[in-house]
Amino acid sequence: MPQTVIILGGGIIGLSCAFEAARRGMLVTLIEPHGLGGQASGAAAGMLAPYSENTEQPDDFFHLCLSSLQSYPEWIKAVEDGSGMSAEWVQSGSVNVFMHEADVLPIQSRLDWQNRWGAEAQLIDAAQLRKLEPMIAPSAVAGVFTPKESHVYAPKLVTSLESACRKLGVRILEHAGQIEDVLVHQSGGVSVRAQALKSLVHADRLVVCAGAWSGAYEKWFGLSIPIHPIRGQICSFGHDAAEVRHMVFSSQAYWVGKNNARLVCGASEDVSGFETSVTERGIGRLIRSSSRLFPFLVGRQTAHRWAGLRPATKDGQPLLGQIAGMPSVIMASGHYRNGILLSPITALLTADILEGKEAKPSISRFAPDRFTAAANRGMARALR
Ligand SMILES: Cc1cc2nc3c(=O)[nH]c(=O)nc-3n(C[C@H](O)[C@H](O)[C@H](O)COP(=O)(O)OP(=O)(O)OC[C@H]3O[C@@H](n4cnc5c(N)ncnc54)[C@H](O)[C@@H]3O)c2cc1C
């Protein structure tokens, strides 16, 4: 009998885990309380940028991001072949822009280690920068060009994954309502009750991919799951592809040109609970940064404004792996700013765990109980 798996959450992480598990022959049921891709995954800019996102050191998190980037070509092909739909993966490269000479001084040591890990990045002067991005403000003094970074159109990747999952026979229970109960049976197996589903859903294993809502599972797993929502406000302008050719990062914001003639500019990082509205203050800051770096945008109206909730853990790194003492439950949550980038590696590692294989690269650093263990250590110290 093939293994049966319940995936909880229908964002990019849940859909990717469902796709990979189904590709490996497992019988998968995905339960989504609302609509698929309706949260962070549908809001994301879709950048696959492990070098721009990790500027300090090649730690375990950087290696996880890099492995995921390296998995992308095969992954996108599998998803697009499986669905017959494009996810608009654009291998644009990225440009990090500097406005002050002082910002350039520390860059060489970053380039040294990043190039040891395949970035092929170069420091470029103002003239080279303008060759790559002719519309950039004259005040920009230098940049780093990283050709290996790319982007997808996140809503299309979500739709493409959904279609590929359905074709593989994944049972998708959308608009299932609130998850009311999770039972992890001593004898093995799990059961889930959702408000709008008539009966309990049973399976051998459970994968929690509930993004910013994953903290709700603390009560069922007896685990500290410190995941909180960090709102990202983001907007787009009408755009001609020749105006901004690469992904561009400044210290204030980023810009990504999409195939649908939109230039996406993001994103704020603010704490607003589970609120997903946009504010004049949040979007206004993006508009001002856009006009400063790209003078052609002065006076251009935004075409669209939206927001999503990044699932942030206390240390900014995901919870990935089996829960200690509860081998039928796997967490794949808390991908914060990098869930689109990390979706293939998360799915591949989760499927390896489901198959009982050793996860490579090692994910012990991302153990889901690391905050519980830390809290217990703190309590033991307090009792001494
Ligand atoms: C503005 C913005 C820009 C971003 N840009 C990028 C980028 O360029 N590159 C990148 O890699 N990442 C980016 N991110 C981060 C990325 O979007 C997230 O890390 C990623 O989408 C997380 O995916 P997820 O499936 O875990 O969460 P989500 O997409 O939020 O999905 C979680 C799902 O769980 C469901 N759910 C709610 N409650 C429960 C429950 N109790 N049980 C089960 N399911 C539940 C929700 O309805 C939702 O559908 C960005 C995020 C934002 C907000």
The ligand as an SDF file (V2000), in Angstrom:
LIG
                    3D

 53 58  0  0  0  0  0  0  0  0999 V2000
    5.2720   41.1090   -0.1260 C   0  0  0  0  0  0  0  0  0  0  0  0
    6.0390   39.8140   -0.0920 C   0  0  0  0  0  0  0  0  0  0  0  0
    7.0680   39.6030   -0.9890 C   0  0  0  0  0  0  0  0  0  0  0  0
    7.7640   38.3920   -0.9720 C   0  0  0  0  0  0  0  0  0  0  0  0
    8.7350   38.1850   -1.9100 N   0  0  0  0  0  0  0  0  0  0  0  0
    9.3950   37.0000   -1.9300 C   0  0  0  0  0  0  0  0  0  0  0  0
   10.3540   36.7490   -2.9260 C   0  0  0  0  0  0  0  0  0  0  0  0
   10.6130   37.5910   -3.7910 O   0  0  0  0  0  0  0  0  0  0  0  0
   10.9970   35.5400   -2.9170 N   0  0  0  0  0  0  0  0  0  0  0  0
   10.7300   34.5860   -1.9740 C   0  0  0  0  0  0  0  0  0  0  0  0
   11.3560   33.5210   -2.0090 O   0  0  0  0  0  0  0  0  0  0  0  0
    9.8070   34.8050   -1.0100 N   0  0  0  0  0  0  0  0  0  0  0  0
    9.1300   35.9860   -0.9620 C   0  0  0  0  0  0  0  0  0  0  0  0
    8.2050   36.2350    0.0020 N   0  0  0  0  0  0  0  0  0  0  0  0
    8.0160   35.2280    1.0620 C   0  0  0  0  0  0  0  0  0  0  0  0
    7.1030   34.1110    0.5810 C   0  0  0  0  0  0  0  0  0  0  0  0
    5.9530   34.6730    0.0140 O   0  0  0  0  0  0  0  0  0  0  0  0
    6.7330   33.2080    1.7580 C   0  0  0  0  0  0  0  0  0  0  0  0
    7.8750   32.7760    2.4440 O   0  0  0  0  0  0  0  0  0  0  0  0
    5.9770   31.9730    1.2440 C   0  0  0  0  0  0  0  0  0  0  0  0
    4.9110   32.3710    0.4090 O   0  0  0  0  0  0  0  0  0  0  0  0
    5.4640   31.1270    2.3870 C   0  0  0  0  0  0  0  0  0  0  0  0
    4.6980   30.1070    1.8180 O   0  0  0  0  0  0  0  0  0  0  0  0
    3.7070   29.2450    2.7080 P   0  0  0  0  0  0  0  0  0  0  0  0
    3.0590   28.2810    1.8170 O   0  0  0  0  0  0  0  0  0  0  0  0
    4.4390   28.7590    3.9030 O   0  0  0  0  0  0  0  0  0  0  0  0
    2.6740   30.3250    3.2850 O   0  0  0  0  0  0  0  0  0  0  0  0
    1.3190   30.9210    2.6570 P   0  0  0  0  0  0  0  0  0  0  0  0
    1.4340   31.2030    1.2320 O   0  0  0  0  0  0  0  0  0  0  0  0
    0.9080   32.0440    3.5400 O   0  0  0  0  0  0  0  0  0  0  0  0
    0.3170   29.6980    2.7960 O   0  0  0  0  0  0  0  0  0  0  0  0
   -0.1220   29.2420    4.0420 C   0  0  0  0  0  0  0  0  0  0  0  0
   -1.5190   28.6780    3.8240 C   0  0  0  0  0  0  0  0  0  0  0  0
   -1.9710   28.1070    5.0460 O   0  0  0  0  0  0  0  0  0  0  0  0
   -3.3580   28.3760    5.1590 C   0  0  0  0  0  0  0  0  0  0  0  0
   -3.7580   28.2690    6.5650 N   0  0  0  0  0  0  0  0  0  0  0  0
   -4.1890   29.2410    7.4210 C   0  0  0  0  0  0  0  0  0  0  0  0
   -4.4720   28.6870    8.6160 N   0  0  0  0  0  0  0  0  0  0  0  0
   -4.2130   27.3700    8.5310 C   0  0  0  0  0  0  0  0  0  0  0  0
   -4.3130   26.2850    9.4330 C   0  0  0  0  0  0  0  0  0  0  0  0
   -4.6900   26.4460   10.7130 N   0  0  0  0  0  0  0  0  0  0  0  0
   -3.9540   25.0680    8.9950 N   0  0  0  0  0  0  0  0  0  0  0  0
   -3.5500   24.8700    7.7010 C   0  0  0  0  0  0  0  0  0  0  0  0
   -3.4400   25.8640    6.8140 N   0  0  0  0  0  0  0  0  0  0  0  0
   -3.7630   27.0920    7.2210 C   0  0  0  0  0  0  0  0  0  0  0  0
   -3.5190   29.7720    4.5890 C   0  0  0  0  0  0  0  0  0  0  0  0
   -4.8740   29.9990    4.2060 O   0  0  0  0  0  0  0  0  0  0  0  0
   -2.5260   29.7360    3.4320 C   0  0  0  0  0  0  0  0  0  0  0  0
   -3.1650   29.3750    2.2270 O   0  0  0  0  0  0  0  0  0  0  0  0
    7.4580   37.4080   -0.0040 C   0  0  0  0  0  0  0  0  0  0  0  0
    6.4140   37.6340    0.8860 C   0  0  0  0  0  0  0  0  0  0  0  0
    5.6970   38.8040    0.8430 C   0  0  0  0  0  0  0  0  0  0  0  0
    4.5580   38.9990    1.7930 C   0  0  0  0  0  0  0  0  0  0  0  0
  1  2  1  0
  2  3  1  0
  2 52  2  0
  3  4  2  0
  4  5  1  0
  4 50  1  0
  5  6  2  0
  6  7  1  0
  6 13  1  0
  7  8  2  0
  7  9  1  0
  9 10  1  0
 10 11  2  0
 10 12  1  0
 12 13  2  0
 13 14  1  0
 14 15  1  0
 14 50  1  0
 15 16  1  0
 16 17  1  0
 16 18  1  0
 18 19  1  0
 18 20  1  0
 20 21  1  0
 20 22  1  0
 22 23  1  0
 23 24  1  0
 24 25  2  0
 24 26  1  0
 24 27  1  0
 27 28  1  0
 28 29  2  0
 28 30  1  0
 28 31  1  0
 31 32  1  0
 32 33  1  0
 33 34  1  0
 33 48  1  0
 34 35  1  0
 35 36  1  0
 35 46  1  0
 36 37  1  0
 36 45  1  0
 37 38  2  0
 38 39  1  0
 39 40  1  0
 39 45  2  0
 40 41  1  0
 40 42  2  0
 42 43  1  0
 43 44  2  0
 44 45  1  0
 46 47  1  0
 46 48  1  0
 48 49  1  0
 50 51  2  0
 51 52  1  0
 52 53  1  0
M  END
$$$$
